[in-house]
Amino acid sequence: MRLGLLFRLFCLILAFYAAISIYGVHAPWRRHVGAAAILLSTALVVALVNRYVWDFYFEKKRQTPIPHFLREVVGGIIFLIVLLLVLSYGYHAEAQLKGLLAGSGVVAIILGFAGQNLFAGIIGGVSIQINRPYKVGDWLQVGERFAEVMEINWRSTRLRTNDAIYLDIPNNEMVSHTIVNLHYPTEVHAMRIRVGVEYKNPPNRVKDALVRAASTAEGVLAEPKVRVFLVDFSDFAVMYEIKYYMGNHARINEINDAVRTNVWYELKRQGITIPFPIRTLQVERKTPPRVQEEQAEARTILRDEALFECLSDEQIDGLVRQSRVSHFGRGERVIREGAEGESMFVLLSGAAEVSISKNGASIPVATLKAPDCFGEMSLLTGERRTATVRAETDCQVMEIGKPVMAELLRASPDCLERLSELLAKRKMETEGLLKEAVSHTQTARKEREYRDTFLHRLRTFFEL
């Protein structure tokens, strides 16, 4: 049965008059009536506080529920203050109050030491109810634990983990520590899983596989998209971190299981190995090295390239052996427009985008694929790069430098004539002279002019 405010006020007045009778405080009946009226009017003050402070301001305007315990404590303090004022000024009971307060002060100190944790929890509970850093149903990270908020009372917060273990944490500890609310402002939040793979696997290939695996796992949200980062080069593996987004944290175990399971199968399909965390002794048997395969591929490409038609097979073999094969990851820049250069490149595998800069913007103009070559003008004449080439996929390119080419031209001076003719023809094609309706005599004269110019530049550049 819930007792009303007037009944509790009646009990307070009854206790008040019992106390003044015991202490022998006498007063005329008019003073008793005045004291009773003041104490009764206190009920109106408490009702106004409940109506306009708790109900209207906090609960309606700020959407902050106020616990019943806090209302009772504030009401009791108001009644106590009014009671002390009535006794002091209405009945002149200062002497009795001093003795009472002195005795109660000692008791209050003893109770304060005995119940400091209890009171700290109550104050923390009031702070949580007002600030509302979390609510029932939210998932929190408290230290190393993840748990769901089941109940918030005046003393403590009750949590439940995924293993159905209940944690009862005093509110003063919840207030004094950093709490991560995974469901604020929405349930969508990111989680991370780390995976190690062998060093031999190209990073972009591994990232693509991990993105596919995590994106198709049940429970992983389509937006925001899954992202993969290379985070460390450890002793036995290259470490990658998968960042994915999920909703309600209650399914964390099932979603982590789905992501890891998909990762295992996807890496298995792609031939990517997750290494054992041990040190192993690897014995390699003699097999045709990858370098020889790359050189054979480059040899075939150069044999079909018009610029190297004048070279013998032995000279092309020497050119390939002295050139360097480099790997470029997706998005990496191979050459930059306007940069100085003394080499050309042969695209052995992958694809690359050619772009030029115009009005401050990068404009794609072509796509290169194996077995395309690029950068030959810089190799043969030392011209600055006329375009930027950036890898669209992981690429393997062979770079032929000026010193290697100079050695071949010194051994085969007749190649200078052939190279100057090819460069002149390419320049005329670029300028569109071969497509214009001009006389054969004018075309021949222009071609001869370009050929002589390039021949001079070749001899000057290679110091021949």
Secondary structure, 3 states (H helix, E strand, C coil): CCCCHHHHHHHHHHHHHHHHHHCCCCCCHHHHHHHHHHHHHHHHHHHHHHHHHHHHHHHHHCCCCCCHHHHHHHHHHHHHHHHHHHHHHHCCCHHHHHHHHHHHHHHHHHHHHHCHHHHHHHHHHHHHHHHCCCCCCCEEEECCEEEEEEEECCCEEEEEECCCCEEEEEHHHHHHCCCEECCCCCCCEEEEEEEEECCCCCHHHHHHHHHHHHHCCCCCCCCCCCEEEEEEECCCCEEEEEEEEECCHHHHHHHHHHHHHHHHHHHHHHCCCCCCCCCCCCCCCCCCCHHHHHHHHHHHHHHCCHHHCCCCHHHHHHHHHHCEEEEECCCCEEECCCCCCCEEEEEEECEEEEEEEECCEEEEEEEEECCCEECHHHHHHCCCCCCEEEECCCEEEEEEEHHHHHHHHHHCCHHHHHHHHHHHHHHHHHHCCCCCCCCHHHHHHHHHHHHHHHHHHHHHHCCC
